Amino acid sequence: MKELIQHNDNDYYVRDAQGNVLATVSDKRRGIDPGHTGNITAYVPGPVALYDYYPFGMLMPGRYVYDTANHCELVTETAPVLTTGTLGWSTLGVWCRPCGFTSVGSGIITFGGSSMMASSTTMGDGASLDVSTVSGTPYSGSVTVSGLTGGSWTLQAIDITSSSILAATTVAQQQTAALNFTATGPSTRISMTAGSASSTITVTAIPLNFTTWTSGTIVTTVCSKDGDAYRYGFNGQLKDNEWAGVGNHYEYGARNYDVRIGRPISLDPLTKKYPWYTPYQFAGNSPIEYVDIDGKEEGLPTFLNDIRKTAGAVVQTYNAVKVVAAVAAHVAVATNKAERKIEEHTTPAQRQAGVLTIQFLLGIGPKDRYFGPDEPITQDLKQSKLTGSARAEFYLQNKAALEKGDFASVRPLNKSMNFGLTGLTREGGNAQQFVGSAYYHISLSDDHKKLNFTIYNETSEKSLLYHLPVDNHTRSVTPFLGTTSQTYEFSEPLQEPTPLKQAIGGQIVSPNVQHSDQNAK
């Protein structure tokens, strides 16, 4: 039994069942040329080292290979390259005419031999030369003037995109004038304009020298002394080649092991516990059946140990599944009984409130819920004292408008309603017991015949604490309670405005009833 394991991005190693490293292989491929004709027919992995061991770990002479050669290859890579060049013209001649020059205004361009002459009858006119530049690159420019008549000329480097002047100089005699600038755009114009009317300038060269870094391809020689970069060998233990040569000495943890004599070089630290072993025992004196784990005790080879662990995990999983199945069966029976009990002794509204309460306490279920007019919990909330209090406040605040039939003056009710702990207790487990406090919006329908109720409730740790006898909102949030919201909507017919007492069920509920309930003992 052998397996191939990746050591890093470039190397792999092959080990047997006892963890002995048999080979290390690189990701380099070696071409196969069977007929030595120069035609490669296949590729095989490039082995770095091959090993074969005696039972106690010594390498078999002639049966191991260790690559120590120095391998060099030519490779190409992309790298920044320092580039020098020249724009414009180092010399002017017939090969370049018109050499990129254009006239400006009344300027006239003529060529003679190896020069260009620009003449102008108007001050500010002349000639120009456009060149392609690289933004941010410095240019060392110059203009060689071999003749000048009628006055001075102005030489400028101008960014074409922004029209900004990058450099400027004035020449009034034969000379080589410097024109150094740093480009700010992809195109730059070299301008020559007359300083006075009826003047001429003769130019023999306009070189613009530059040095810049560009992306280029270079060829380099890369050498590597592969060797065996994997430091483990017999039993998968650490080799100490520097101590006693290749594969002769291993670090096992508690002791060092010399394969040439087949025993550790120090006494077994567990000798007193195992007197039947020699003090220099290795792998329990059974190197074929066992491996030495840590220089102290023998153990199963790697693959057998893995099989044992896997088998143990399978058994544990099977036992766990049996336990879970048994518990699930009992829970299912108990749940069925509980569901039947709940169905017998609760109303649909109470069951809905119970589900919402459990979801809130456990922090599970939908965060936002909507309940329409036909939902049992909505119908229950419609009949609750909390809704009766809100209904009463709506009729009280709109008493005058309703009695006059002035529906345009009827104002909606927008208010948070709360019955406090005592009020909740009196409700006896219905929808209000879950809601406790809520935000009520009551408005008159467009046809003035109905009242539309929208009740919004948010359930959170803070809302729960709000109803406790001792109000303490600064407690830390528990890991279980959730934050959920419910929206309830329903409508009801608008009651006759008189008598108002009858419209609210025979009693007027004070808007401040929640204060007396909260303070009740």
One Martini backbone bead per residue (centre of mass of N, CA, C, O) as a GRO file, in nm:
protein
  521
    1MET     BB    1   0.092   0.039   0.027
    2LYS     BB    2   0.050   0.354  -0.145
    3GLU     BB    3   0.115   0.719  -0.127
    4LEU     BB    4   0.039   1.047  -0.250
    5ILE     BB    5   0.194   1.351  -0.127
    6GLN     BB    6   0.173   1.685  -0.065
    7HIS     BB    7   0.408   1.919   0.042
    8ASN     BB    8   0.392   2.140  -0.184
    9ASP     BB    9   0.377   2.317  -0.474
   10ASN     BB   10   0.643   2.125  -0.595
   11ASP     BB   11   0.611   1.874  -0.395
   12TYR     BB   12   0.639   1.513  -0.352
   13TYR     BB   13   0.540   1.208  -0.173
   14VAL     BB   14   0.620   0.864  -0.104
   15ARG     BB   15   0.443   0.618   0.094
   16ASP     BB   16   0.403   0.373   0.312
   17ALA     BB   17   0.243   0.204   0.565
   18GLN     BB   18   0.498   0.296   0.771
   19GLY     BB   19   0.593   0.593   0.659
   20ASN     BB   20   0.791   0.549   0.439
   21VAL     BB   21   1.001   0.722   0.235
   22LEU     BB   22   1.044   0.649  -0.118
   23ALA     BB   23   0.972   0.940  -0.252
   24THR     BB   24   1.063   1.234  -0.440
   25VAL     BB   25   0.870   1.484  -0.625
   26SER     BB   26   0.852   1.697  -0.880
   27ASP     BB   27   0.698   1.922  -1.119
   28LYS     BB   28   0.896   1.826  -1.306
   29ARG     BB   29   0.958   1.732  -1.637
   30ARG     BB   30   1.045   1.439  -1.835
   31GLY     BB   31   1.161   1.353  -2.131
   32ILE     BB   32   1.088   1.102  -2.385
   33ASP     BB   33   1.352   0.936  -2.599
   34PRO     BB   34   1.375   0.636  -2.731
   35GLY     BB   35   1.560   0.698  -3.014
   36HIS     BB   36   1.741   0.949  -2.997
   37THR     BB   37   1.598   1.190  -3.206
   38GLY     BB   38   1.450   1.444  -3.049
   39ASN     BB   39   1.172   1.295  -2.985
   40ILE     BB   40   0.910   1.353  -2.777
   41THR     BB   41   0.660   1.117  -2.645
   42ALA     BB   42   0.696   1.182  -2.330
   43TYR     BB   43   0.613   1.230  -1.980
   44VAL     BB   44   0.777   1.252  -1.659
   45PRO     BB   45   0.849   1.266  -1.356
   46GLY     BB   46   1.083   1.429  -1.143
   47PRO     BB   47   1.304   1.280  -0.955
   48VAL     BB   48   1.485   1.339  -0.650
   49ALA     BB   49   1.417   1.070  -0.475
   50LEU     BB   50   1.524   0.729  -0.382
   51TYR     BB   51   1.405   0.460  -0.160
   52ASP     BB   52   1.547   0.183   0.042
   53TYR     BB   53   1.484  -0.048   0.313
   54TYR     BB   54   1.552  -0.180   0.592
   55PRO     BB   55   1.384  -0.275   0.869
   56PHE     BB   56   1.578  -0.060   1.051
   57GLY     BB   57   1.638   0.185   0.809
   58MET     BB   58   1.850   0.113   0.621
   59LEU     BB   59   2.001   0.182   0.338
   60MET     BB   60   2.023   0.042   0.032
   61PRO     BB   61   2.262  -0.035  -0.157
   62GLY     BB   62   2.182   0.081  -0.483
   63ARG     BB   63   1.859   0.181  -0.376
   64TYR     BB   64   1.950   0.491  -0.396
   65VAL     BB   65   1.862   0.836  -0.481
   66TYR     BB   66   2.051   1.157  -0.490
   67ASP     BB   67   1.996   1.482  -0.585
   68THR     BB   68   2.291   1.718  -0.651
   69ALA     BB   69   2.243   1.881  -0.885
   70ASN     BB   70   2.289   2.160  -1.105
   71HIS     BB   71   2.017   2.346  -1.229
   72CYS     BB   72   1.987   2.507  -1.552
   73GLU     BB   73   1.794   2.786  -1.693
   74LEU     BB   74   1.631   2.951  -1.948
   75VAL     BB   75   1.447   3.254  -1.890
   76THR     BB   76   1.154   3.443  -1.924
   77GLU     BB   77   1.076   3.790  -1.833
   78THR     BB   78   0.893   4.043  -1.690
   79ALA     BB   79   1.045   4.376  -1.686
   80PRO     BB   80   1.194   4.647  -1.608
   81VAL     BB   81   1.316   4.883  -1.859
   82LEU     BB   82   1.576   5.077  -1.961
   83THR     BB   83   1.495   5.357  -2.169
   84THR     BB   84   1.628   5.505  -2.464
   85GLY     BB   85   1.575   5.820  -2.653
   86THR     BB   86   1.453   6.000  -2.957
   87LEU     BB   87   1.310   6.290  -3.047
   88GLY     BB   88   1.276   6.414  -3.334
   89TRP     BB   89   1.595   6.571  -3.450
   90SER     BB   90   1.932   6.540  -3.483
   91THR     BB   91   1.883   6.561  -3.797
   92LEU     BB   92   1.844   6.720  -4.107
   93GLY     BB   93   1.675   6.599  -4.413
   94VAL     BB   94   1.542   6.457  -4.694
   95TRP     BB   95   1.414   6.202  -4.537
   96CYS     BB   96   1.200   6.401  -4.353
   97ARG     BB   97   1.035   6.556  -4.540
   98PRO     BB   98   0.885   6.782  -4.332
   99CYS     BB   99   0.945   6.658  -4.032
  100GLY     BB  100   0.656   6.770  -3.897
  101PHE     BB  101   0.627   7.049  -3.996
  102THR     BB  102   0.442   7.355  -3.930
  103SER     BB  103   0.270   7.628  -3.990
  104VAL     BB  104   0.227   7.960  -3.836
  105GLY     BB  105   0.032   8.144  -3.987
  106SER     BB  106   0.266   8.339  -4.178
  107GLY     BB  107   0.438   8.109  -4.196
  108ILE     BB  108   0.741   7.978  -4.362
  109ILE     BB  109   0.856   7.673  -4.512
  110THR     BB  110   1.199   7.571  -4.568
  111PHE     BB  111   1.439   7.373  -4.753
  112GLY     BB  112   1.806   7.318  -4.696
  113GLY     BB  113   1.945   7.046  -4.697
  114SER     BB  114   2.004   7.029  -4.332
  115SER     BB  115   1.751   7.240  -4.315
  116MET     BB  116   1.524   7.474  -4.148
  117MET     BB  117   1.315   7.748  -4.260
  118ALA     BB  118   1.164   8.021  -4.085
  119SER     BB  119   0.919   8.263  -4.181
  120SER     BB  120   0.799   8.603  -4.081
  121THR     BB  121   0.563   8.889  -4.101
  122THR     BB  122   0.460   8.810  -3.805
  123MET     BB  123   0.425   8.841  -3.494
  124GLY     BB  124   0.395   8.495  -3.359
  125ASP     BB  125   0.491   8.351  -3.597
  126GLY     BB  126   0.571   8.021  -3.774
  127ALA     BB  127   0.661   7.709  -3.619
  128SER     BB  128   0.591   7.343  -3.577
  129LEU     BB  129   0.634   7.041  -3.353
  130ASP     BB  130   0.493   6.722  -3.318
  131VAL     BB  131   0.497   6.498  -3.027
  132SER     BB  132   0.523   6.196  -2.868
  133THR     BB  133   0.444   6.141  -2.525
  134VAL     BB  134   0.514   6.075  -2.173
  135SER     BB  135   0.375   6.098  -1.892
  136GLY     BB  136   0.632   6.201  -1.660
  137THR     BB  137   0.855   6.244  -1.869
  138PRO     BB  138   1.171   6.340  -1.917
  139TYR     BB  139   1.318   6.600  -2.132
  140SER     BB  140   1.617   6.653  -2.333
  141GLY     BB  141   1.628   6.949  -2.501
  142SER     BB  142   1.704   7.093  -2.835
  143VAL     BB  143   1.809   7.388  -3.040
  144THR     BB  144   1.961   7.430  -3.353
  145VAL     BB  145   2.096   7.747  -3.448
  146SER     BB  146   2.229   7.873  -3.772
  147GLY     BB  147   2.008   8.113  -3.809
  148LEU     BB  148   1.947   8.487  -3.793
  149THR     BB  149   1.679   8.729  -3.865
  150GLY     BB  150   1.520   9.029  -3.746
  151GLY     BB  151   1.544   8.869  -3.468
  152SER     BB  152   1.390   8.711  -3.227
  153TRP     BB  153   1.310   8.383  -3.080
  154THR     BB  154   1.057   8.159  -2.959
  155LEU     BB  155   1.084   7.876  -2.746
  156GLN     BB  156   0.843   7.595  -2.705
  157ALA     BB  157   0.676   7.379  -2.468
  158ILE     BB  158   0.351   7.225  -2.541
  159ASP     BB  159   0.061   7.115  -2.420
  160ILE     BB  160  -0.201   7.017  -2.612
  161THR     BB  161  -0.437   6.963  -2.415
  162SER     BB  162  -0.381   7.231  -2.207
  163SER     BB  163  -0.175   7.463  -2.320
  164SER     BB  164   0.071   7.432  -2.154
  165ILE     BB  165   0.378   7.555  -2.046
  166LEU     BB  166   0.686   7.374  -2.002
  167ALA     BB  167   0.884   7.553  -2.194
  168ALA     BB  168   1.123   7.838  -2.234
  169THR     BB  169   1.297   8.032  -2.496
  170THR     BB  170   1.549   8.271  -2.619
  171VAL     BB  171   1.672   8.363  -2.945
  172ALA     BB  172   1.953   8.586  -3.099
  173GLN     BB  173   2.142   8.347  -3.198
  174GLN     BB  174   2.375   8.133  -3.259
  175GLN     BB  175   2.260   7.815  -3.121
  176THR     BB  176   2.215   7.583  -2.842
  177ALA     BB  177   1.904   7.539  -2.710
  178ALA     BB  178   1.749   7.469  -2.427
  179LEU     BB  179   1.458   7.216  -2.380
  180ASN     BB  180   1.336   7.140  -2.080
  181PHE     BB  181   1.096   6.871  -1.989
  182THR     BB  182   0.776   6.756  -1.858
  183ALA     BB  183   0.541   6.556  -1.937
  184THR     BB  184   0.155   6.576  -1.929
  185GLY     BB  185   0.116   6.419  -2.206
  186PRO     BB  186   0.085   6.260  -2.527
  187SER     BB  187   0.137   6.566  -2.636
  188THR     BB  188   0.390   6.778  -2.793
  189ARG     BB  189   0.483   7.123  -2.865
  190ILE     BB  190   0.718   7.275  -3.086
  191SER     BB  191   0.773   7.622  -3.070
  192MET     BB  192   0.828   7.886  -3.333
  193THR     BB  193   0.846   8.239  -3.271
  194ALA     BB  194   0.831   8.559  -3.360
  195GLY     BB  195   0.944   8.873  -3.219
  196SER     BB  196   0.923   8.986  -3.518
  197ALA     BB  197   0.900   9.119  -3.807
  198SER     BB  198   1.069   8.999  -4.058
  199SER     BB  199   1.177   8.693  -3.979
  200THR     BB  200   1.439   8.440  -3.926
  201ILE     BB  201   1.495   8.072  -3.899
  202THR     BB  202   1.761   7.827  -3.853
  203VAL     BB  203   1.737   7.464  -3.846
  204THR     BB  204   1.924   7.143  -3.771
  205ALA     BB  205   1.804   7.065  -3.471
  206ILE     BB  206   1.555   6.849  -3.262
  207PRO     BB  207   1.632   6.702  -2.981
  208LEU     BB  208   1.459   6.446  -2.763
  209ASN     BB  209   1.569   6.322  -2.476
  210PHE     BB  210   1.522   5.994  -2.308
  211THR     BB  211   1.443   5.829  -1.983
  212THR     BB  212   1.287   5.503  -1.920
  213TRP     BB  213   1.047   5.285  -1.784
  214THR     BB  214   0.976   4.965  -1.920
  215SER     BB  215   0.811   4.696  -2.042
  216GLY     BB  216   1.000   4.387  -2.055
  217THR     BB  217   1.202   4.131  -2.196
  218ILE     BB  218   1.395   3.888  -2.023
  219VAL     BB  219   1.699   3.697  -1.989
  220THR     BB  220   1.754   3.424  -1.762
  221THR     BB  221   1.939   3.242  -1.515
  222VAL     BB  222   1.824   2.942  -1.353
  223CYS     BB  223   1.923   2.795  -1.044
  224SER     BB  224   1.908   2.454  -0.895
  225LYS     BB  225   1.945   2.260  -0.595
  226ASP     BB  226   1.744   2.032  -0.521
  227GLY     BB  227   1.743   1.781  -0.388
  228ASP     BB  228   1.601   1.693  -0.065
  229ALA     BB  229   1.351   1.881   0.079
  230TYR     BB  230   1.262   1.635   0.231
  231ARG     BB  231   1.313   1.557   0.592
  232TYR     BB  232   1.177   1.269   0.559
  233GLY     BB  233   1.158   0.906   0.629
  234PHE     BB  234   1.176   0.682   0.835
  235ASN     BB  235   0.862   0.661   0.967
  236GLY     BB  236   0.847   0.982   0.916
  237GLN     BB  237   1.114   1.092   1.016
  238LEU     BB  238   1.369   1.294   1.110
  239LYS     BB  239   1.641   1.395   0.945
  240ASP     BB  240   2.020   1.389   1.010
  241ASN     BB  241   2.249   1.442   0.777
  242GLU     BB  242   2.467   1.623   0.922
  243TRP     BB  243   2.557   1.402   1.135
  244ALA     BB  244   2.563   1.096   0.942
  245GLY     BB  245   2.425   1.127   0.686
  246VAL     BB  246   2.233   0.981   0.461
  247GLY     BB  247   1.990   0.812   0.643
  248ASN     BB  248   2.141   0.751   0.951
  249HIS     BB  249   1.967   0.975   1.112
  250TYR     BB  250   1.714   1.013   1.379
  251GLU     BB  251   1.434   1.199   1.505
  252TYR     BB  252   1.200   1.079   1.772
  253GLY     BB  253   1.238   1.272   2.040
  254ALA     BB  254   1.339   1.100   2.296
  255ARG     BB  255   1.522   0.977   2.058
  256ASN     BB  256   1.794   0.869   1.881
  257TYR     BB  257   1.852   0.710   1.552
  258ASP     BB  258   2.053   0.433   1.430
  259VAL     BB  259   2.045   0.241   1.143
  260ARG     BB  260   2.328   0.087   1.148
  261ILE     BB  261   2.244  -0.053   1.448
  262GLY     BB  262   1.928  -0.063   1.520
  263ARG     BB  263   1.943   0.180   1.742
  264PRO     BB  264   1.950   0.371   1.986
  265ILE     BB  265   2.178   0.606   2.164
  266SER     BB  266   1.975   0.556   2.404
  267LEU     BB  267   1.786   0.509   2.663
  268ASP     BB  268   1.495   0.393   2.774
  269PRO     BB  269   1.266   0.578   2.965
  270LEU     BB  270   1.073   0.289   3.002
  271THR     BB  271   1.228   0.043   3.130
  272LYS     BB  272   1.083  -0.005   3.414
  273LYS     BB  273   0.799  -0.080   3.272
  274TYR     BB  274   0.977  -0.269   3.048
  275PRO     BB  275   1.174  -0.536   3.124
  276TRP     BB  276   1.142  -0.721   2.852
  277TYR     BB  277   1.308  -0.502   2.734
  278THR     BB  278   1.540  -0.349   2.589
  279PRO     BB  279   1.691  -0.039   2.645
  280TYR     BB  280   1.722  -0.036   2.300
  281GLN     BB  281   1.456  -0.037   2.191
  282PHE     BB  282   1.269  -0.086   1.872
  283ALA     BB  283   0.949  -0.118   1.804
  284GLY     BB  284   0.932  -0.368   1.998
  285ASN     BB  285   1.120  -0.556   1.817
  286SER     BB  286   0.896  -0.487   1.554
  287PRO     BB  287   0.952  -0.333   1.256
  288ILE     BB  288   0.728  -0.470   1.071
  289GLU     BB  289   0.466  -0.434   1.256
  290TYR     BB  290   0.599  -0.170   1.369
  291VAL     BB  291   0.636   0.153   1.503
  292ASP     BB  292   0.803   0.432   1.611
  293ILE     BB  293   0.671   0.708   1.756
  294ASP     BB  294   0.883   0.860   2.011
  295GLY     BB  295   1.120   0.667   2.142
  296LYS     BB  296   0.929   0.464   2.339
  297GLU     BB  297   0.691   0.352   2.147
  298GLU     BB  298   0.487   0.150   1.995
  299GLY     BB  299   0.302   0.126   1.675
  300LEU     BB  300   0.099   0.167   1.437
  301PRO     BB  301   0.072   0.215   1.140
  302THR     BB  302  -0.070   0.464   0.975
  303PHE     BB  303  -0.301   0.311   0.825
  304LEU     BB  304  -0.403   0.148   1.073
  305ASN     BB  305  -0.467   0.391   1.248
  306ASP     BB  306  -0.672   0.515   1.054
  307ILE     BB  307  -0.864   0.276   1.054
  308ARG     BB  308  -0.922   0.277   1.356
  309LYS     BB  309  -1.036   0.564   1.369
  310THR     BB  310  -1.259   0.525   1.162
  311ALA     BB  311  -1.404   0.294   1.304
  312GLY     BB  312  -1.458   0.446   1.567
  313ALA     BB  313  -1.625   0.672   1.437
  314VAL     BB  314  -1.845   0.489   1.324
  315VAL     BB  315  -1.940   0.373   1.594
  316GLN     BB  316  -2.009   0.641   1.730
  317THR     BB  317  -2.215   0.731   1.521
  318TYR     BB  318  -2.405   0.492   1.549
  319ASN     BB  319  -2.469   0.532   1.850
  320ALA     BB  320  -2.574   0.822   1.821
  321VAL     BB  321  -2.806   0.754   1.630
  322LYS     BB  322  -2.956   0.568   1.823
  323VAL     BB  323  -3.008   0.777   2.041
  324VAL     BB  324  -3.155   0.984   1.869
  325ALA     BB  325  -3.380   0.795   1.775
  326ALA     BB  326  -3.493   0.736   2.055
  327VAL     BB  327  -3.554   1.026   2.137
  328ALA     BB  328  -3.734   1.095   1.894
  329ALA     BB  329  -3.952   0.889   1.961
  330HIS     BB  330  -4.031   1.007   2.237
  331VAL     BB  331  -4.092   1.292   2.139
  332ALA     BB  332  -4.313   1.219   1.939
  333VAL     BB  333  -4.510   1.102   2.148
  334ALA     BB  334  -4.521   1.352   2.332
  335THR     BB  335  -4.612   1.553   2.115
  336ASN     BB  336  -4.878   1.422   2.041
  337LYS     BB  337  -5.003   1.449   2.320
  338ALA     BB  338  -4.971   1.757   2.347
  339GLU     BB  339  -5.137   1.834   2.097
  340ARG     BB  340  -5.401   1.716   2.197
  341LYS     BB  341  -5.423   1.888   2.452
  342ILE     BB  342  -5.418   2.165   2.312
  343GLU     BB  343  -5.668   2.122   2.132
  344GLU     BB  344  -5.870   2.080   2.383
  345HIS     BB  345  -5.770   2.365   2.571
  346THR     BB  346  -5.762   2.560   2.315
  347THR     BB  347  -5.748   2.823   2.113
  348PRO     BB  348  -5.646   2.946   1.819
  349ALA     BB  349  -5.532   3.209   1.939
  350GLN     BB  350  -5.358   3.077   2.160
  351ARG     BB  351  -5.182   2.915   1.967
  352GLN     BB  352  -5.064   3.154   1.814
  353ALA     BB  353  -4.943   3.293   2.064
  354GLY     BB  354  -4.762   3.054   2.144
  355VAL     BB  355  -4.586   3.048   1.894
  356LEU     BB  356  -4.480   3.338   1.917
  357THR     BB  357  -4.351   3.301   2.194
  358ILE     BB  358  -4.150   3.079   2.125
  359GLN     BB  359  -4.002   3.232   1.900
  360PHE     BB  360  -3.909   3.460   2.085
  361LEU     BB  361  -3.754   3.296   2.306
  362LEU     BB  362  -3.566   3.141   2.072
  363GLY     BB  363  -3.510   3.312   1.810
  364ILE     BB  364  -3.733   3.227   1.593
  365GLY     BB  365  -3.843   3.269   1.295
  366PRO     BB  366  -4.009   3.514   1.180
  367LYS     BB  367  -3.973   3.855   1.208
  368ASP     BB  368  -4.221   3.919   1.012
  369ARG     BB  369  -4.579   3.959   1.069
  370TYR     BB  370  -4.907   3.890   0.920
  371PHE     BB  371  -5.252   3.977   1.020
  372GLY     BB  372  -5.557   3.938   0.933
  373PRO     BB  373  -5.902   3.950   0.990
  374ASP     BB  374  -5.926   3.611   0.991
  375GLU     BB  375  -5.756   3.578   1.223
  376PRO     BB  376  -5.774   3.467   1.541
  377ILE     BB  377  -5.579   3.679   1.675
  378THR     BB  378  -5.728   3.925   1.560
  379GLN     BB  379  -6.007   3.872   1.683
  380ASP     BB  380  -5.905   3.872   1.976
  381LEU     BB  381  -5.781   4.161   1.971
  382LYS     BB  382  -6.050   4.308   1.905
  383GLN     BB  383  -6.175   4.209   2.207
  384SER     BB  384  -5.985   4.360   2.369
  385LYS     BB  385  -5.902   4.597   2.605
  386LEU     BB  386  -5.690   4.744   2.438
  387THR     BB  387  -5.878   4.806   2.197
  388GLY     BB  388  -6.101   4.942   2.363
  389SER     BB  389  -5.926   5.180   2.451
  390ALA     BB  390  -5.859   5.285   2.168
  391ARG     BB  391  -6.152   5.324   2.074
  392ALA     BB  392  -6.230   5.529   2.292
  393GLU     BB  393  -6.025   5.748   2.215
  394PHE     BB  394  -6.132   5.804   1.936
  395TYR     BB  395  -6.423   5.893   2.023
  396LEU     BB  396  -6.333   6.119   2.217
  397GLN     BB  397  -6.160   6.297   2.011
  398ASN     BB  398  -6.438   6.281   1.798
  399LYS     BB  399  -6.711   6.366   1.923
  400ALA     BB  400  -6.799   6.633   1.787
  401ALA     BB  401  -6.771   6.547   1.486
  402LEU     BB  402  -6.968   6.304   1.496
  403GLU     BB  403  -7.226   6.454   1.597
  404LYS     BB  404  -7.214   6.653   1.331
  405GLY     BB  405  -7.088   6.500   1.072
  406ASP     BB  406  -6.771   6.592   1.062
  407PHE     BB  407  -6.554   6.405   0.887
  408ALA     BB  408  -6.317   6.608   0.817
  409SER     BB  409  -6.245   6.632   1.146
  410VAL     BB  410  -6.145   6.351   1.165
  411ARG     BB  411  -5.902   6.196   1.367
  412PRO     BB  412  -5.654   6.003   1.393
  413LEU     BB  413  -5.516   5.733   1.574
  414ASN     BB  414  -5.184   5.765   1.740
  415LYS     BB  415  -5.091   5.498   1.964
  416SER     BB  416  -4.957   5.378   2.253
  417MET     BB  417  -5.048   5.075   2.412
  418ASN     BB  418  -5.096   4.995   2.777
  419PHE     BB  419  -5.172   4.758   3.056
  420GLY     BB  420  -4.979   4.613   3.198
  421LEU     BB  421  -4.953   4.357   3.423
  422THR     BB  422  -5.248   4.344   3.521
  423GLY     BB  423  -5.385   4.343   3.246
  424LEU     BB  424  -5.254   4.086   3.144
  425THR     BB  425  -5.363   3.891   3.363
  426ARG     BB  426  -5.672   3.933   3.297
  427GLU     BB  427  -5.668   3.802   3.001
  428GLY     BB  428  -5.583   3.485   3.012
  429GLY     BB  429  -5.398   3.410   2.732
  430ASN     BB  430  -5.429   3.585   2.500
  431ALA     BB  431  -5.330   3.806   2.266
  432GLN     BB  432  -5.261   4.031   2.475
  433GLN     BB  433  -5.055   3.867   2.635
  434PHE     BB  434  -4.850   3.896   2.400
  435VAL     BB  435  -4.860   4.196   2.330
  436GLY     BB  436  -4.946   4.419   2.571
  437SER     BB  437  -4.812   4.628   2.359
  438ALA     BB  438  -4.907   4.892   2.118
  439TYR     BB  439  -4.959   5.029   1.794
  440TYR     BB  440  -5.215   5.256   1.706
  441HIS     BB  441  -5.424   5.277   1.401
  442ILE     BB  442  -5.706   5.496   1.359
  443SER     BB  443  -5.947   5.516   1.087
  444LEU     BB  444  -6.140   5.656   0.847
  445SER     BB  445  -6.312   5.582   0.597
  446ASP     BB  446  -6.401   5.708   0.290
  447ASP     BB  447  -6.724   5.634   0.348
  448HIS     BB  448  -6.780   5.669   0.670
  449LYS     BB  449  -6.842   5.345   0.784
  450LYS     BB  450  -6.547   5.287   0.893
  451LEU     BB  451  -6.299   5.128   1.091
  452ASN     BB  452  -5.941   5.131   1.075
  453PHE     BB  453  -5.711   4.879   1.182
  454THR     BB  454  -5.363   4.923   1.297
  455ILE     BB  455  -5.139   4.685   1.448
  456TYR     BB  456  -4.827   4.730   1.617
  457ASN     BB  457  -4.577   4.482   1.715
  458GLU     BB  458  -4.298   4.457   1.941
  459THR     BB  459  -4.073   4.188   2.025
  460SER     BB  460  -3.868   4.206   2.319
  461GLU     BB  461  -3.678   4.240   2.587
  462LYS     BB  462  -3.782   4.522   2.656
  463SER     BB  463  -4.088   4.456   2.640
  464LEU     BB  464  -4.077   4.247   2.869
  465LEU     BB  465  -3.956   4.430   3.100
  466TYR     BB  466  -4.187   4.646   3.097
  467HIS     BB  467  -4.390   4.425   3.257
  468LEU     BB  468  -4.236   4.431   3.502
  469PRO     BB  469  -4.229   4.536   3.820
  470VAL     BB  470  -3.923   4.583   3.749
  471ASP     BB  471  -3.777   4.831   3.569
  472ASN     BB  472  -3.498   4.711   3.345
  473HIS     BB  473  -3.323   4.828   3.053
  474THR     BB  474  -3.001   4.746   3.118
  475ARG     BB  475  -2.996   4.474   3.032
  476SER     BB  476  -2.871   4.222   2.888
  477VAL     BB  477  -2.880   4.043   2.616
  478THR     BB  478  -2.997   3.757   2.536
  479PRO     BB  479  -2.934   3.447   2.356
  480PHE     BB  480  -3.260   3.398   2.290
  481LEU     BB  481  -3.405   3.640   2.247
  482GLY     BB  482  -3.598   3.805   2.025
  483THR     BB  483  -3.694   4.010   1.731
  484THR     BB  484  -4.030   4.093   1.670
  485SER     BB  485  -4.309   4.138   1.435
  486GLN     BB  486  -4.658   4.262   1.424
  487THR     BB  487  -4.943   4.278   1.198
  488TYR     BB  488  -5.272   4.415   1.237
  489GLU     BB  489  -5.592   4.381   1.050
  490PHE     BB  490  -5.907   4.574   1.067
  491SER     BB  491  -6.267   4.609   1.057
  492GLU     BB  492  -6.546   4.839   1.148
  493PRO     BB  493  -6.820   4.973   1.225
  494LEU     BB  494  -6.962   5.271   1.264
  495GLN     BB  495  -7.087   5.419   1.524
  496GLU     BB  496  -7.310   5.576   1.682
  497PRO     BB  497  -7.270   5.886   1.829
  498THR     BB  498  -7.543   5.812   1.983
  499PRO     BB  499  -7.452   5.702   2.246
  500LEU     BB  500  -7.122   5.693   2.336
  501LYS     BB  501  -7.130   5.475   2.557
  502GLN     BB  502  -7.241   5.250   2.368
  503ALA     BB  503  -7.001   5.248   2.151
  504ILE     BB  504  -6.799   5.129   2.407
  505GLY     BB  505  -6.962   4.906   2.578
  506GLY     BB  506  -7.063   5.077   2.849
  507GLN     BB  507  -6.768   5.225   2.857
  508ILE     BB  508  -6.515   5.438   2.984
  509VAL     BB  509  -6.179   5.453   2.894
  510SER     BB  510  -5.907   5.563   3.013
  511PRO     BB  511  -5.605   5.676   2.882
  512ASN     BB  512  -5.459   5.626   3.189
  513VAL     BB  513  -5.482   5.319   3.274
  514GLN     BB  514  -5.182   5.221   3.261
  515HIS     BB  515  -5.078   5.360   3.519
  516SER     BB  516  -5.247   5.210   3.734
  517ASP     BB  517  -5.150   4.922   3.653
  518GLN     BB  518  -4.842   4.956   3.696
  519ASN     BB  519  -4.893   5.039   4.017
  520ALA     BB  520  -5.001   4.783   4.087
  521LYS     BB  521  -5.006   4.524   4.364
   0.00000   0.00000   0.00000
